[in-house]
Amino acid sequence: MIMDKIALTLLIIGGLNWGSVGLFQFDLVAFACGGSGSMISRVIYTLVGLSAVWCISALPGQGPRGGAELRPVHRSIQNM
């Protein structure tokens, strides 16, 4: 469960960063960490990528977890 939350947080960070690159040509991670080639930037990019792989295994019918742990984030989603 804690890995799922960490992975989701990293994916949100990565998604927001890619959104800022696409809309504004501004790489927030590179800006905050001293350039896209810096070691800390590369670590963050790698962790975001690994988080995506982790989250793929949570999709229904994918990977060893097979989506059994997927739950709606909010009750209103259940009523849709």
MARFIMAR-222424 format. One record per residue: x, y, z of N, C-alpha, C, CB in turn; residue number from 1; residue in one letter. Coordinates in steps of 0.1 Angstrom, whole numbers, always signed. Each point is the difference from the previous one (the first is absolute). Glycine has a CB too. Layout:
BEGIN
X;Y;Z;X;Y;Z;X;Y;Z;X;Y;Z;NUM;A
...
***
This chain:
BEGIN
+8;-12;+0;-8;+12;+0;+9;+13;+0;-18;-13;+12;1;M
+28;+13;-4;+8;+12;+1;+8;+2;-14;+2;-3;+26;2;I
+2;-8;-32;+6;+1;-13;-9;+6;-10;+15;-20;+5;3;M
-28;+16;-5;-10;+5;-9;-1;+15;+1;-12;-21;+1;4;D
+12;+26;+12;-1;+15;+2;+12;+7;-4;-15;-5;+19;5;K
+27;-1;-17;+12;+7;-4;+1;+0;-16;+12;-8;+21;6;I
-16;-3;-27;+0;-1;-15;-9;+10;-6;+6;-24;+2;7;A
-18;+25;+4;-10;+10;-5;+5;+14;+2;-19;-16;+5;8;L
+25;+19;+6;+5;+14;+2;+11;+3;-10;-5;-2;+25;9;T
+14;-7;-28;+10;+2;-10;-5;+1;-14;+15;-13;+15;10;L
-26;+6;-18;-6;+1;-13;-7;+14;-1;-3;-25;-1;11;L
-3;+30;+11;-6;+13;+0;+11;+10;-2;-19;-7;+15;12;I
+30;+6;-8;+11;+10;-2;+5;-1;-15;+7;-2;+25;13;I
-5;-10;-30;+4;-2;-14;-10;+6;-10;+13;-20;+7;14;G
-26;+17;-4;-10;+5;-9;-1;+16;-1;-12;-21;+4;15;G
+13;+27;+8;+0;+14;+1;+13;+6;-7;-14;-1;+22;16;L
+25;-6;-20;+12;+5;-6;-1;-1;-16;+13;-7;+20;17;N
-18;-4;-25;-2;-1;-14;-10;+9;-6;+6;-24;+2;18;W
-16;+27;+6;-10;+10;-4;+6;+14;-1;-17;-13;+11;19;G
+26;+16;-2;+7;+13;+0;+10;+1;-12;-3;+2;+25;20;S
+9;-14;-28;+9;+0;-12;-8;+2;-13;+16;-16;+13;21;V
-28;+9;-14;-8;+1;-12;-6;+14;-1;-5;-24;+2;22;G
+0;+30;+9;-7;+13;-2;+9;+12;+0;-19;-11;+12;23;L
+30;+10;-4;+8;+12;+3;+15;-2;-4;-16;+6;+18;24;F
+19;-18;-23;+14;-4;-3;+9;+3;+13;-4;+5;-25;25;Q
-1;-9;+36;+7;+2;+13;+0;-13;+8;-7;+25;+0;26;F
+19;-30;+2;+2;-12;+7;+3;+3;+15;+9;-12;-21;27;D
-20;+11;+29;+1;+4;+14;+10;-9;+8;-24;+7;-2;28;L
+25;-20;-1;+10;-8;+7;+14;+5;-4;-16;-20;+0;29;V
+19;+22;-12;+13;+5;-4;+3;+13;+6;-2;-12;-22;30;A
-8;+21;+22;+2;+13;+6;+4;-1;+15;-16;+10;-17;31;F
+8;-18;+24;+2;-1;+15;+12;-8;+3;-24;+1;+3;32;A
+29;-9;-12;+11;-9;+4;+13;+2;-7;-17;-16;+5;33;C
+18;+27;-12;+13;+4;-6;+2;-5;-14;+9;+0;+22;34;G
-19;-2;-30;+1;-4;-14;-5;-15;-2;+19;+16;-3;35;G
-23;-19;-9;-5;-13;-3;+11;-11;+1;-18;+11;-14;36;S
+30;-7;+13;+11;-10;+0;+6;-2;+14;+5;+6;-23;37;G
-10;+2;+33;+6;-2;+13;-4;-13;+6;-1;+25;+4;38;S
+8;-30;+6;-2;-13;+6;-14;-1;+6;+25;-3;+4;39;M
-29;+14;+4;-12;-1;+7;-12;+0;-10;+11;+12;+20;40;I
-10;-4;-31;-10;+0;-10;-2;-14;-6;+5;+24;-5;41;S
+6;-30;+2;+0;-13;-6;-6;-11;+10;+20;+6;-14;42;R
-17;-4;+26;-6;-9;+10;-15;+2;+1;+21;+0;+13;43;V
-26;+12;-13;-14;+3;+0;-7;-5;-13;+4;+20;+14;44;I
+2;-18;-25;-6;-5;-13;-1;-16;+1;+9;+20;-13;45;Y
+2;-26;+18;+0;-15;+1;-11;-5;+10;+25;+0;-5;46;T
-26;+7;+16;-11;-4;+10;-14;+2;-6;+16;+6;+19;47;L
-18;+4;-27;-13;+2;-6;-2;-11;-10;+1;+25;+2;48;V
+9;-29;-10;-2;-11;-9;-2;-13;+7;+15;+12;-16;49;G
-8;-15;+26;-3;-12;+8;-14;+0;+6;+25;-2;+5;50;L
-29;+13;-1;-14;+2;+6;-10;-4;-11;+8;+18;+16;51;S
-6;-14;-28;-9;-4;-11;-1;-15;-2;+5;+22;-11;52;A
+7;-28;+12;+0;-15;-2;-7;-6;+12;+22;+1;-12;53;V
-20;+4;+24;-7;-5;+12;-15;+1;-2;+19;+6;+14;54;W
-24;+6;-19;-14;+2;-1;-6;-8;-11;+3;+23;+8;55;C
+4;-27;-18;-5;-9;-11;-4;-13;+6;+15;+11;-17;56;I
-8;-16;+27;-4;-13;+6;-13;+1;+8;+24;-6;+1;57;S
-28;+18;+2;-13;+2;+7;-12;+0;-9;+12;+12;+18;58;A
-10;-11;-31;-11;+0;-10;-7;-13;+0;+12;+17;-14;59;L
-25;-17;+12;-8;-13;+0;+6;-10;-10;-20;+13;+7;60;P
+23;-25;-2;+5;-10;-8;+15;+1;-4;-23;-2;-8;61;G
+30;+11;+14;+14;+2;-4;+9;-3;+13;-6;+18;-17;62;Q
+17;-25;+14;+9;-3;+11;-5;-9;+11;+10;+22;-6;63;G
-1;-24;+15;-3;-9;+11;-11;+5;+10;+23;-8;-2;64;P
-24;+21;+3;-11;+6;+9;-13;-1;-7;+17;+15;+11;65;R
-18;-15;-24;-12;-2;-8;-11;+10;+3;+6;-23;+0;66;G
-3;+34;+6;-11;+10;+2;-9;-3;+12;+1;+4;-24;67;G
+2;-14;+31;-8;-4;+12;+0;+11;+10;+5;-24;-4;68;A
+5;+33;+4;+0;+10;+11;-6;+13;-5;+21;-10;+8;69;E
-26;+11;-20;-6;+13;-5;-13;+3;+8;+11;-4;-23;70;L
-12;+16;+28;-12;+4;+6;-3;+14;-4;+5;-14;+20;71;R
-18;+18;-21;-3;+14;-4;+6;+10;+11;-21;-8;-11;72;P
+25;+19;+6;+6;+10;+8;-10;+7;+9;+18;+3;-17;73;V
-30;-2;+12;-11;+7;+7;-13;-7;-2;+12;+22;-3;74;H
-21;-21;+13;-12;-8;+0;-9;+4;-12;+1;-1;+25;75;R
-1;+14;-29;-8;+4;-11;+3;-8;-13;-2;+23;+10;76;S
+15;-28;-11;+4;-7;-12;-8;-14;+0;+23;+11;+0;77;I
-26;-16;+11;-7;-13;+1;-14;+2;-5;+14;-7;+19;78;Q
-20;+18;-18;-14;+3;-3;-2;+3;-15;-4;+7;+23;79;N
+15;-6;-31;-1;+4;-14;-5;-11;-8;+19;+15;+3;80;M
***
